[in-house]
Each structure stands twice: as structure tokens, then as C-alpha cells.
Amino acid sequence: MKSSKNWNLMATHGIVLFYIAANPDSTMRQMSEALSLTERRIAQVVRDLADAELLGVVRIGRRNAYSVNPEASFRHPTLAHITLGKFVEVLSGAS
């Protein structure tokens, strides 16, 4: 039986985090367009991720550069033993 409900496997924070992992030089506008979220929502999520030390944000000139903290772990207790670096590595197909 097919479900008629529309839902996503990952929440907004995860989607933004993994988009940044794949596109670290992207701007808020590029993220907004690619993920169909407002720039304001992207900015809030980036702040949340940076505050949780899952994401690094460095100002370079007039732009920000983003980096996923590879040593950070998932916040959920069931996944806390997995680092973001390892997870991104698996998702990207790297060995």
C-alpha cells in the first residue's frame, strides 16, 4: 500500500548540513534556491548548526565560508556514536 502523505526523511537542519557538506562555497541565496527554503530560514538553521558546533562559519571578505565539523557527533542518542565526518564520507561514496 502506497502512502499518500507527503513527508521527508530528513528535517531541515540535516538537509542544510548535508547541502553545505557537498557545497561549502555556496551562498545563503544559493542554498535557499537549491533547497526551496527562504534565506531567512537558511540563516536561522546555519546559526543553529554553528551554535551546536556542527558547522564552522568563517568570514572571508564579504562572504562566509562553511565547513562541517567532522568530529561532531549526531545529537540523537541512538546515533551519537557516529561522527559527521564518517557519515558524510559514507554518503559521498568516499572510502
C-alpha positions as MATLAB code, in Angstrom:
seq = 'MKSSKNWNLMATHGIVLFYIAANPDSTMRQMSEALSLTERRIAQVVRDLADAELLGVVRIGRRNAYSVNPEASFRHPTLAHITLGKFVEVLSGAS';
ca = [
       0.000    0.000    0.000;
       1.388    3.358   -1.020;
       1.331    6.226    1.472;
      -0.490    9.338    0.305;
       1.201   11.575    2.879;
       3.967   13.908    1.781;
       6.948   13.772    4.160;
      10.750   13.909    4.159;
      13.191   11.513    5.744;
      15.473   14.341    6.897;
      14.496   17.540    8.676;
      15.589   20.994    7.557;
      18.727   21.101    9.711;
      20.025   17.840    8.260;
      19.245   18.859    4.711;
      21.087   22.169    5.114;
      24.040   20.493    6.827;
      24.495   17.937    4.068;
      23.977   20.526    1.333;
      26.796   22.556    2.875;
      28.981   19.451    3.143;
      28.617   18.983   -0.614;
      28.695   22.724   -1.464;
      30.837   24.533    1.137;
      31.315   27.647   -1.033;
      27.605   28.228   -1.579;
      25.874   31.426   -0.548;
      22.698   31.704    1.504;
      20.862   32.592   -1.712;
      22.187   29.505   -3.500;
      21.193   27.327   -0.550;
      17.772   28.942   -0.476;
      17.153   28.316   -4.165;
      18.518   24.766   -4.144;
      16.604   23.698   -1.035;
      13.376   25.672   -1.612;
      13.704   27.434    1.733;
      13.740   31.149    2.468;
      17.078   32.856    3.028;
      15.848   33.788    6.488;
      15.212   30.107    7.296;
      18.631   29.122    5.930;
      20.277   31.802    8.096;
      18.496   30.523   11.224;
      19.454   26.918   10.513;
      23.086   27.876    9.854;
      23.144   29.760   13.185;
      21.662   26.740   14.966;
      24.212   24.376   13.391;
      27.100   26.729   14.195;
      25.890   27.179   17.797;
      25.788   23.384   18.161;
      29.356   23.222   16.772;
      28.243   21.012   13.895;
      29.199   23.678   11.378;
      32.030   26.184   11.154;
      31.438   29.630    9.672;
      34.362   31.857    8.685;
      34.076   35.302    7.156;
      36.231   35.708    4.031;
      35.917   39.194    2.627;
      32.237   39.864    2.053;
      31.224   36.184    2.104;
      31.034   33.351    4.569;
      32.733   30.006    4.093;
      31.164   26.979    5.734;
      32.617   23.685    6.894;
      31.099   20.656    8.561;
      32.841   19.726   11.802;
      33.965   16.162   11.014;
      34.495   15.366   14.722;
      30.967   16.373   15.765;
      28.523   13.585   16.508;
      24.820   13.287   15.854;
      22.742   14.714   18.659;
      20.254   11.841   18.880;
      21.400    9.245   21.461;
      20.845    6.367   19.036;
      23.271    7.919   16.538;
      25.657    9.697   18.931;
      28.452    7.203   18.225;
      28.606    8.279   14.553;
      30.700   11.317   13.622;
      29.535   13.683   10.917;
      32.807   13.182    9.072;
      32.243    9.444    8.814;
      28.622    9.880    7.802;
      29.431   12.428    5.080;
      32.213   10.119    3.867;
      29.766    7.236    3.538;
      27.153    9.385    1.790;
      29.671   10.738   -0.690;
      30.902    7.256   -1.556;
      34.468    8.003   -0.406;
      36.497    5.226    1.185;
];
